[in-house]
Amino acid sequence: MLLREVLVEGYLVSRSPLRVGAGREPPLGSAVDLAVIRVRLGGNWVPYIPGSSLKGVFRSTAVQLARVKGLSVCTGLSGETCMDWEYAEFGGISLLSKIQEELREGRSREAIRLFHEKACLLCKVFGSLSFTGHVEFSDAYPLGEDGGVLSVPVGVRTGIAIDRRTGAVYRHALYQVEYVEPGARFRF
């Protein structure tokens, strides 16, 4: 039962260089090794911030705030969620395994009860790898008040790979990282 719904809209303005990557492999035709993720808007490919990236920032901040207040919460990262914690009362199996067992046996009410009793506050709010949360984050696009696509200046920074074993520079290991310049505006 939905008690209330809140929609938050606004702008994010980068105050320092911003990098939201497109993955390890550069897109075809990319002049850099690590490109900024882009989407086609108004006939141009422009950087944007995926909702999943925004959700990750909010959850990470919520973890820090909850822990300062003494709450037991998980990080939400794979293998580190409260759904992965093993409980002696369940015979040493994880909460997720116990919930799945209850569902297989047709005891959905018991599965729901277990989730609400054992899952941490942040998994209930933001969700986990196995359960949908109660908050959604949309992608943030470089759009003005009128809906027009804003110009997003990007820069390129050159780096060199370091051998982790020796601490020395790898020979011929220059790479280029693309980033969004400070001051870019993204509407969400």
N, C-alpha and C positions, 0 to 999 in steps of 0.2 A: 504494500500500500504506500503510495507516494504521499508524503506529508507536505513537502514543499519543494519547489524547484527554484534555483537561483541561476541566472545567466550573467556572467561577468564578461564585459567587452572592454577593450582598451588597446593601448599601444605599448609595445616593448621598444625601448631605444637602447641600442648597444652603447655602452660607455667605454668599452675597450675592444680590441680586436675579437671577433666572434668567429668560431669555427664549428659548424655542424657538418660533419663529413658525409660523403656519399658512399663510404666503404673503402676497402683497401685498393680495389682496382679503379684506376681513373676512367671516367667515361670516355668513349671513343672520341678521338679528336681533341682531347684535353691537353692543354699546354703544361699542366702541372701534374705532380705525382699524387697529391692528396687534394682533390677538388671539393669545393663546397657543394652541398646538395642543392639541386635546382628543380624548379617546376616551370612549365610553360604557362605564362600569363600574358595576355595582350599581345601575343605573337613573339614574345621574347622569353628566353630562359633566365629566370631570376632566382636568387637564393630565397629560401624560406626556412622556417623552423617547424619541424614536425611536432604534432601534438604529443607524441610519445616522448620527445626530448623535453618538452615543457613539463609533462607529468613527472618525469624522472627528477627534474630539478625541484619541483614542489615536494615530492615524496622524500627526497634526500634531506631537504630542509626540515620537513616534518619529523623525520627520524631524529635529527639533532635536537629539535625543540622538545620532543617527547622524552628523550633520554635525560635532558636537563631537568625535566619535571619528575624524573624517577620512574617513568613508565617503561615497561618491558615491551619493546617492539623490535621487529626484525627489519633487515635492510630492504627486503623485497628482491634481492638479487638471487639468481638461480643457485640452488643448493644451500642458501642461507635464509630461507623464509621460515616462518613459524609453521608452515605446512610440512616442512622437512624435519622439524624437531621430533625426536623419538620420545615416546611416553611409556614409562614402566607400566602404567595402568592399562595400556593397550598391548602389553606383551613385548614392548621394545620396538614397536613399529611406529612409523610416522603418522602424524595427524592426517595427512593426505591419504595414506594407505588405509587408515581406519575409516575415513569418510567414504572412500571408494568401496570398501568392503560392505559398509552399511547400505550403500546404493545398490550394489549387486544383489544383496539379500532383500531388496524391496523396502528398506526402512528409511525412506527419504526424510521423515520427520526427525529421526535420530541423527541422520547425517547433518541436517540443518542445525539441530541443537548443538552438536559437537563443534561445528564451525563457529557458531555464535559464542560458545563458551571458551573455546581454546585459541581461536585465531586472534592475533594482535589487532589493536585498534586500527593501525594503518593498513593492514590487509583488508579489513572490513570497509575502510573508506576508499583506498586506492585500488584494491584488488590485488591478486597475486597471479602467478603463472597459471593457476588452475581455476580461479574464481574471478568473475567480473566485479569491479569496484562500483562505487556509487557516484564517482566524479568522472567527467569526461573532459578532455582537453582537445580543442580543435587546432589545426595547423595555423601558424601565424604567417601572414603574407605581407609583402611590402605594398600595401594599399593605402591611398590617401582617403580623406573624408568623403570625397566624391566617388570613391571606388576605383579611381584610376591607379595604374601601376606606378609606384615610385621608383626612382633611380636608386640602385643599391651599389655604392662603390665597393669594389673588392681590391684586395692587395695580395701580393705574393711574398712569402718569406722563404729564403733559402736556408737550408740546414745541412748538416753532415752527420751521417750515421756513426755511432761510436760502438766499438766492439765491447760488449758487456764483460767479457772474460778478461781482456787485457786493459780496458779503459782507453785504448788508443783509437785513433781515427781509422775508419775503414777507408781503404784506397778506392777512389772512383765511386764514392757513395754519397754524392750530393743529392738532395731531394728538394722539391719545392712544395710548400703548403699554401693553399689559397685560404683567405679569410675575408670576412666582411669588415669593412672599415668602421671605426667608432662613429656614432651618430646615425646609423641606419635605423629606420623605423619599420616595425612589423605590427600589423593589426591582427588582433585575435578576437 
